Amino acid sequence: MKKLLFTILVLSFLQYVDSDVRSAEEPPALSNPLSKRREVDVREDTVPGYVEMSNGEVFPGLLYITRDKRLEIFDVELKRQRTIPITKIAKIECNVEKEWLEKIWRFKELASDEKMYTGETYPCRIFTYTITLDDGREIEAPMSGLIFVQELEPGETPEVGHIPERDAARLYFHKRQAEKTDVGKKLADIHYTKLVKIGDDALEEGNKKAAAFEARSDKKTAKTPPAKIKQRDPEQKRAKI
């Protein structure tokens, strides 16, 4: 009997120790397991500001780049590749070094080296960028990359943070902009990222610019009222043809 009681006590103690160890090893449960916004989705590298395109269109909101990435530039002065986090940038200005309409040529005959102009062209541009850091330093260099802009809803502030479920505009930096799929288009038809400004003041400025652009667009696209059709006087006799 004593042996049986001793065995029961030992087994109970071992079960208690095992449950205590397992509870220490298990991760804490989510405060709201039904929430779509997981801790892994929360980002601290978003910054307020806006992106302005070459046609005047403005995208204000929260700016960010691909997770765990930095903007990559080639520092011409130092002659080496550099990476800069977006949180250290105050402004990015695009400089069009050269732009032209590239002619499309083809061989005159299958086995001939002689080429003939097809009469078709497509737009080409070469860019560099002036990057102003938050400490005032400037770097001018070619750059390619992608920047996202998450639009803020009315009444929202930048403190709302990155919302994974919300769509974001994807805007690009190019070293060279040239696509043969743009055959027949003019330079003005192909837009590019012209300016990026970062900061709370920049966000306010971007909202004003965006509103002004939309107002101009509304005026251009406003439909003119249809012309009034002059009604024929029923008493008036028709002219003989």
Phi, psi and omega per residue, in radians:
M1 nan -0.772 3.126
K2 -1.106 -0.683 3.132
K3 -1.122 -0.661 -3.139
L4 -1.138 -0.784 3.112
L5 -1.115 -0.691 3.130
F6 -1.114 -0.719 3.131
T7 -1.106 -0.749 3.129
I8 -1.087 -0.730 3.137
L9 -1.133 -0.725 3.127
V10 -1.119 -0.775 3.140
L11 -1.116 -0.694 3.115
S12 -1.115 -0.718 3.138
F13 -1.133 -0.764 3.129
L14 -1.119 -0.677 3.103
Q15 -1.122 -0.688 3.121
Y16 -1.136 -0.759 3.132
V17 -1.124 -0.738 -3.122
D18 -1.105 -0.742 3.136
S19 -1.166 -0.614 3.126
D20 -1.167 -0.709 3.134
V21 -1.166 -0.759 -3.115
R22 -1.131 -0.656 3.131
S23 -1.172 -0.522 3.112
A24 -1.289 -0.549 -3.100
E25 -1.427 -0.492 -3.082
E26 -1.274 2.446 3.100
P27 -1.212 2.668 3.136
P28 -1.148 2.548 3.140
A29 -1.241 2.691 3.088
L30 -1.154 2.527 3.133
S31 -1.143 -0.556 3.109
N32 -2.398 1.563 -3.051
P33 -1.138 -0.296 3.129
L34 -1.516 -0.143 -3.113
S35 -1.240 2.394 3.102
K36 -1.344 -0.368 -3.051
R37 -1.579 1.687 -3.119
R38 -1.468 2.791 3.136
E39 -1.058 -0.570 -3.111
V40 -1.174 -0.388 -3.127
D41 -1.488 -0.272 -3.096
V42 -1.270 2.237 -3.108
R43 -2.067 2.494 3.132
E44 -1.908 0.160 -3.098
D45 -1.883 0.411 3.042
T46 -1.561 2.551 -3.134
V47 -2.348 2.521 3.086
P48 -1.328 2.640 3.114
G49 2.809 -2.742 3.120
Y50 -2.695 2.798 3.053
V51 -2.125 2.285 3.127
E52 -1.975 2.322 3.140
M53 -1.619 2.934 -3.075
S54 -1.168 -0.372 3.112
N55 -1.561 0.068 3.114
G56 1.659 -0.126 3.118
E57 -1.205 2.428 -3.043
V58 -2.167 2.389 3.106
F59 -2.071 1.678 3.073
P60 -1.564 2.682 3.095
G61 2.629 -2.608 3.098
L62 -1.647 2.213 -3.108
L63 -1.783 2.453 3.050
Y64 -2.798 2.883 3.102
I65 -2.084 -3.102 -3.111
T66 -0.975 2.435 -3.084
R67 -0.947 2.378 3.111
D68 1.107 0.364 3.099
K69 -1.994 2.807 3.013
R70 -2.256 2.786 3.072
L71 -1.210 2.256 -3.103
E72 -1.806 2.198 3.125
I73 -2.278 2.750 3.022
F74 -1.831 1.903 -3.126
D75 -1.306 1.875 -3.084
V76 -1.128 -0.658 -3.109
E77 -1.165 -0.781 -3.141
L78 -1.512 -0.221 3.141
K79 0.985 0.840 3.085
R80 -2.728 2.789 3.119
Q81 -1.328 2.418 3.102
R82 -2.250 2.623 3.054
T83 -2.104 2.355 -3.080
I84 -2.252 2.204 3.060
P85 -1.222 2.530 -3.092
I86 -1.124 -0.434 -3.136
T87 -1.223 -0.215 3.138
K88 -1.772 0.093 -3.053
I89 -1.846 2.419 3.075
A90 -1.806 -0.594 -3.074
K91 -2.785 2.546 3.027
I92 -2.271 2.132 3.131
E93 -2.010 2.336 -3.122
C94 -1.584 2.352 3.073
N95 -2.050 2.105 3.087
V96 -1.468 1.862 -3.116
E97 -1.291 -0.640 -3.090
K98 -2.794 2.486 3.037
E99 -2.546 2.483 -3.077
W100 -2.816 2.943 3.030
L101 -1.771 1.968 -3.111
E102 -1.361 2.250 3.107
K103 -1.402 2.579 3.105
I104 -1.808 2.173 -3.127
W105 -2.007 2.748 3.006
R106 -2.524 2.766 3.137
F107 -1.190 2.410 -3.101
K108 -1.109 -0.740 3.095
E109 -2.330 2.859 -3.044
L110 -1.046 -0.760 -3.081
A111 -1.823 0.381 -3.088
S112 -1.923 2.585 3.060
D113 -1.534 -0.134 -3.102
E114 -1.347 2.290 3.134
K115 -1.900 2.690 3.091
M116 -2.302 2.536 -3.116
Y117 -1.339 2.263 -3.084
T118 -1.404 -0.227 -3.074
G119 1.573 -0.032 -3.129
E120 -1.847 2.644 3.113
T121 -2.421 2.887 3.004
Y122 -2.514 2.602 -3.042
P123 -1.273 2.503 3.080
C124 -2.373 2.529 3.060
R125 -2.513 2.646 3.012
I126 -2.160 2.309 -3.033
F127 -2.111 2.677 2.767
T128 -2.269 2.921 -3.086
Y129 -2.319 2.437 3.015
T130 -1.757 2.006 -3.094
I131 -1.834 2.092 3.087
T132 -1.748 2.097 3.139
L133 -1.413 2.942 -3.087
D134 -1.208 -0.213 3.082
D135 -1.721 0.140 3.076
G136 1.663 -0.220 3.140
R137 -1.204 2.575 -3.138
E138 -2.090 2.465 3.079
I139 -2.276 2.234 3.073
E140 -1.919 2.179 -3.044
A141 -2.877 2.731 2.953
P142 -1.180 2.677 -3.095
M143 -2.784 2.564 2.996
S144 -2.385 2.546 -3.106
G145 2.992 -3.036 -3.070
L146 -2.361 2.382 3.094
I147 -2.246 2.454 3.134
F148 -1.859 2.574 3.053
V149 -2.251 2.021 3.071
Q150 -1.632 2.021 -3.133
E151 -1.193 2.468 3.086
L152 -1.659 2.399 3.100
E153 -1.285 2.761 3.106
P154 -0.956 2.266 3.139
G155 1.593 -0.231 3.132
E156 -1.420 2.604 3.062
T157 -2.008 2.892 3.132
P158 -0.986 -0.367 -3.130
E159 -1.136 -0.236 3.113
V160 -1.092 -0.481 3.071
G161 1.317 -3.101 -3.118
H162 -1.236 2.283 3.126
I163 -2.043 1.825 -3.045
P164 -1.019 -0.557 -3.078
E165 -1.318 -0.217 -3.077
R166 -1.604 2.360 3.115
D167 -1.155 2.583 3.121
A168 -2.272 2.546 3.080
A169 -1.261 2.419 3.118
R170 -1.885 2.047 -3.096
L171 -2.181 2.559 -2.940
Y172 -2.059 2.637 2.903
F173 -1.869 2.349 -3.110
H174 -2.133 2.530 2.887
K175 -1.418 -0.715 3.135
R176 -2.446 2.317 3.136
Q177 -2.009 1.863 -3.100
A178 -2.766 1.988 3.130
E179 -2.273 2.152 3.127
K180 -1.203 -0.244 3.057
T181 -1.259 -0.191 3.134
D182 -1.654 0.447 -3.134
V183 -1.005 2.328 3.106
G184 1.571 -0.197 -3.133
K185 -1.503 2.707 3.097
K186 -1.603 2.908 3.120
L187 -1.044 -0.667 -3.117
A188 -1.182 -0.323 -3.132
D189 -1.348 -0.373 -3.064
I190 -1.818 1.973 -3.078
H191 -1.615 2.767 3.134
Y192 -2.517 2.829 3.132
T193 -1.257 1.958 -3.029
K194 -1.621 -0.682 -3.015
L195 -2.644 2.435 3.007
V196 -2.238 2.221 3.072
K197 -2.213 2.415 -3.014
I198 -2.152 2.406 3.104
G199 2.352 2.899 3.139
D200 -1.112 -0.713 3.105
D201 -1.140 -0.644 3.127
A202 -1.134 -0.676 3.112
L203 -1.077 -0.760 3.111
E204 -1.104 -0.744 3.101
E205 -1.102 -0.719 -3.137
G206 -1.123 -0.680 3.100
N207 -1.082 -0.687 3.125
K208 -1.188 -0.750 3.126
K209 -1.108 -0.723 -3.141
A210 -1.100 -0.726 3.128
A211 -1.132 -0.694 3.125
A212 -1.155 -0.703 3.130
F213 -1.129 -0.742 3.133
E214 -1.129 -0.640 3.119
A215 -1.132 -0.732 3.104
R216 -1.134 -0.711 -3.135
S217 -1.133 -0.682 3.130
D218 -1.103 -0.653 3.128
K219 -1.161 -0.687 -3.109
K220 -1.220 -0.644 -3.061
T221 -1.625 0.001 3.130
A222 -1.080 2.318 -3.113
K223 -1.364 2.350 3.078
T224 -1.374 2.478 -3.122
P225 -1.096 2.483 -3.133
P226 -1.094 2.563 -3.133
A227 -1.175 2.447 -3.138
K228 -1.277 2.359 3.122
I229 -1.529 2.172 -3.118
K230 -1.277 2.124 -3.132
Q231 -1.377 2.432 3.140
R232 -1.406 2.400 3.094
D233 -1.185 2.081 -3.088
P234 -1.105 -0.402 3.133
E235 -1.381 -0.280 -3.085
Q236 -1.388 2.292 -3.119
K237 -1.358 2.476 3.090
R238 -1.286 2.475 3.114
A239 -1.280 2.474 3.119
K240 -1.305 2.374 3.131
I241 -1.629 nan nan
